[in-house]
Amino acid sequence: MANSTVHTPTRRWSVRKRVAVLLVTLLLLYGALAYLFLPALWRHYSRRHPSLEDVPGITYAADGIPGDPLNVALIGAKEQVIRIMLAAKWHPADPITLRSSLKIAEASVLKRSYDEAPVSSLFLFGRKQDLAFEQQVGNDPRKRHHVRFWLTEKLDPDDRPVWVGSATFDERVGLSHRTGQITHHIDGNVDAERDHLFRTLEQTDDLAGKYVVDGFHKIREGRNGGGDHWHTDGNLYVGIIKRD
């Protein structure tokens, strides 16, 4: 009994020492992973793919007024972009026609669901968006996540096309602060919508990886065609879609 009492503090010190060593080891591994390995991995991804520094950072409305900022990009063929967006539960937006315009007006007034409601046209490279997708919030078409994509002339090392996009969240319908026209007003935190898009893409089996273009935006705040203020950390998220 006496011997057990004498050696107990020694055993406790030994256990504490092992725990301390383990904690230090885990902290070192975390530091190496978070600050060395993963940043190097993203830099590797970035070096293997085309530079996007010469891509315009802002879209434009039909009248030439600056529109929403670009904040996302996808690498893959058109059918792969459509496939991953559908898998992530985004609906393709209907084209703007008299019928779709009347339908969204009725849905907005009566708060009826319209998952494929049209989105207004924004322009990049001298043309309107090539693809547009949305996620309605509840049954109110006035609130929705949406993203427009444009095909660029760039190709990745495997000759796959690069798409750049603008993801924003419509929080209400109102009058444009610039023109007085009826329009959707966006949430100014465009980074939150960029992050939302990638969270949904990561829930699919079609995203092979992603990397971040740091400092894509030199000007990090502004107003869009409806006069809505937006702000960003300046980063562009790029998603690499799995090959077929």
C-alpha positions in Angstrom: 0.0 0.0 0.0 2.9 2.3 0.9 4.7 1.7 -2.4 1.5 2.4 -4.4 1.2 5.8 -2.7 4.9 6.7 -3.4 4.7 5.9 -7.1 1.2 7.6 -7.8 2.6 11.1 -8.4 5.3 9.7 -10.7 2.7 7.9 -12.8 0.6 11.1 -12.9 3.5 13.1 -14.1 4.3 10.5 -16.8 0.7 10.6 -18.1 0.7 14.4 -18.1 4.0 14.4 -20.0 2.6 12.0 -22.6 -0.5 14.1 -23.0 1.6 17.2 -23.4 3.8 15.6 -26.1 0.7 14.4 -27.9 -0.9 17.8 -27.9 2.3 19.5 -29.1 2.5 16.9 -31.9 -1.1 17.5 -32.9 -0.5 21.2 -33.0 2.5 20.8 -35.2 0.6 18.6 -37.5 -2.2 21.0 -37.7 0.2 23.9 -38.4 1.9 22.0 -41.2 -1.5 21.0 -42.7 -3.3 24.3 -42.4 -0.4 26.7 -43.2 1.9 24.6 -45.5 0.4 21.6 -47.1 -3.2 22.9 -48.0 -2.0 26.3 -49.2 0.6 24.6 -51.4 -2.1 22.3 -52.7 -4.3 25.2 -53.7 -1.3 26.9 -55.3 -0.6 23.7 -57.3 -4.2 23.7 -58.5 -4.0 27.3 -59.4 -0.7 26.9 -61.4 -2.2 24.0 -63.4 -5.2 26.0 -64.5 -5.4 29.1 -66.6 -4.9 32.5 -65.1 -8.2 34.5 -64.6 -6.5 37.8 -63.8 -7.5 39.3 -67.2 -11.1 38.3 -66.9 -13.4 41.4 -66.2 -14.6 41.5 -62.6 -17.9 43.1 -63.2 -20.9 42.4 -65.4 -23.0 45.0 -67.1 -26.7 45.7 -67.6 -28.0 46.1 -71.2 -27.7 49.9 -70.9 -24.1 49.7 -69.9 -24.5 50.3 -66.2 -22.2 48.1 -64.0 -24.0 45.1 -62.8 -23.2 42.3 -60.3 -19.5 41.2 -59.6 -18.1 37.9 -60.7 -17.3 35.7 -57.7 -17.3 32.0 -59.0 -16.0 29.9 -61.8 -16.4 26.3 -63.0 -14.1 24.2 -65.2 -15.9 21.6 -67.3 -18.0 21.0 -70.4 -21.4 22.6 -70.7 -23.2 19.3 -70.0 -21.0 18.8 -66.9 -21.8 22.3 -65.6 -25.5 21.6 -66.0 -25.2 18.1 -64.4 -23.4 19.3 -61.3 -25.8 22.3 -60.8 -28.8 19.9 -61.1 -27.2 17.5 -58.7 -26.7 20.5 -56.3 -30.5 21.2 -56.5 -30.3 24.3 -58.6 -33.0 24.8 -61.3 -32.2 26.2 -64.8 -33.9 29.6 -65.2 -36.6 30.0 -67.8 -35.8 32.4 -70.7 -37.5 35.8 -70.4 -40.7 35.7 -72.5 -44.1 37.4 -72.1 -45.4 34.2 -70.6 -42.6 33.7 -68.1 -42.7 37.4 -67.1 -46.5 37.2 -66.4 -46.0 34.0 -64.5 -43.3 35.4 -62.2 -45.4 38.6 -61.7 -48.3 36.4 -60.6 -46.1 34.2 -58.5 -44.6 37.3 -56.7 -48.0 38.8 -55.9 -49.6 35.6 -54.8 -46.4 34.2 -53.3 -46.6 31.0 -55.4 -43.6 28.8 -56.0 -41.8 29.3 -59.4 -38.5 27.3 -59.2 -37.6 28.1 -62.8 -38.4 31.9 -62.7 -36.4 33.9 -65.3 -33.5 36.1 -64.3 -32.7 39.4 -65.9 -29.9 39.5 -68.4 -26.5 40.7 -67.5 -23.7 41.1 -70.0 -20.0 40.0 -70.1 -17.8 39.6 -73.2 -20.4 41.5 -75.1 -23.2 39.0 -74.6 -25.8 38.0 -72.0 -25.3 35.0 -69.7 -24.9 31.5 -71.3 -26.5 29.7 -68.4 -28.5 30.7 -65.3 -29.6 28.7 -62.3 -31.6 29.4 -59.1 -32.9 28.1 -55.8 -36.1 29.6 -54.6 -36.5 30.2 -50.8 -39.8 28.7 -49.7 -42.7 29.6 -51.9 -41.7 33.2 -52.4 -40.1 33.9 -55.8 -39.0 37.3 -54.5 -36.3 35.6 -52.4 -33.9 33.3 -54.3 -30.3 32.2 -54.7 -29.2 32.6 -58.3 -26.1 32.4 -60.4 -25.3 33.4 -64.0 -22.4 31.8 -66.0 -20.5 32.9 -69.1 -18.3 30.7 -71.2 -14.8 32.1 -71.5 -12.2 31.5 -74.2 -9.9 29.9 -71.7 -9.1 26.2 -71.5 -7.6 24.2 -68.7 -4.6 21.8 -69.5 -7.0 19.1 -70.4 -8.7 21.4 -73.0 -11.8 21.8 -70.8 -13.6 25.1 -70.9 -13.7 27.7 -68.1 -16.9 29.3 -67.0 -17.1 32.5 -64.9 -20.2 33.4 -62.9 -21.9 35.9 -60.7 -23.7 34.4 -57.7 -26.0 36.7 -55.7 -29.1 36.5 -53.5 -32.3 38.2 -54.3 -33.8 39.4 -51.1 -36.8 41.4 -52.3 -38.6 43.0 -55.3 -38.7 46.8 -55.6 -37.9 49.7 -57.8 -34.4 50.2 -59.2 -32.6 53.0 -57.4 -31.1 54.1 -60.7 -33.9 53.7 -63.3 -37.1 53.3 -61.3 -37.8 50.0 -63.1 -39.2 47.0 -61.2 -36.3 44.7 -60.3 -35.0 42.2 -57.7 -32.7 43.8 -55.1 -29.7 41.7 -54.0 -28.1 41.1 -50.6 -24.8 43.1 -50.6 -22.8 40.3 -49.1 -22.0 38.5 -52.4 -19.3 36.4 -50.6 -22.1 34.6 -48.6 -23.8 33.6 -51.9 -20.5 32.4 -53.4 -19.9 30.3 -50.3 -23.5 29.0 -50.4 -23.1 27.9 -54.1 -19.9 25.9 -53.2 -21.4 24.3 -50.2 -24.1 22.9 -52.4 -21.6 21.8 -55.1 -19.5 20.0 -52.4 -22.6 18.0 -51.4 -22.6 16.3 -54.9 -20.3 13.6 -56.2 -19.3 15.7 -59.2 -16.8 18.2 -57.7 -13.2 17.1 -58.1 -11.7 20.0 -56.2 -11.6 23.8 -55.9 -9.1 26.6 -55.5 -9.2 30.3 -54.7 -8.0 33.2 -56.8 -6.9 35.6 -54.1 -7.3 39.3 -54.9 -9.3 38.7 -58.0 -11.1 42.0 -57.3 -9.0 45.1 -56.9 -12.1 47.2 -56.2 -14.0 45.4 -53.4 -17.3 47.3 -53.3 -19.7 49.0 -55.6 -23.3 49.3 -56.8 -25.0 47.1 -59.4 -27.5 48.2 -62.1 -30.3 48.4 -59.6 -28.3 50.6 -57.3 -27.8 47.9 -54.7 -24.5 48.1 -52.7 -22.3 45.1 -52.8 -19.0 44.2 -51.1 -16.5 41.3 -51.3 -13.3 40.0 -49.8 -12.0 40.1 -53.4 -11.6 36.3 -53.9 -12.9 34.2 -56.7 -13.8 30.5 -56.0 -13.0 28.1 -58.9 -14.6 24.6 -58.9 -13.1 21.7 -61.0 -15.8 19.3 -62.1 -15.0 15.6 -62.3 -14.4 14.2 -65.8 -17.0 11.8 -67.2 
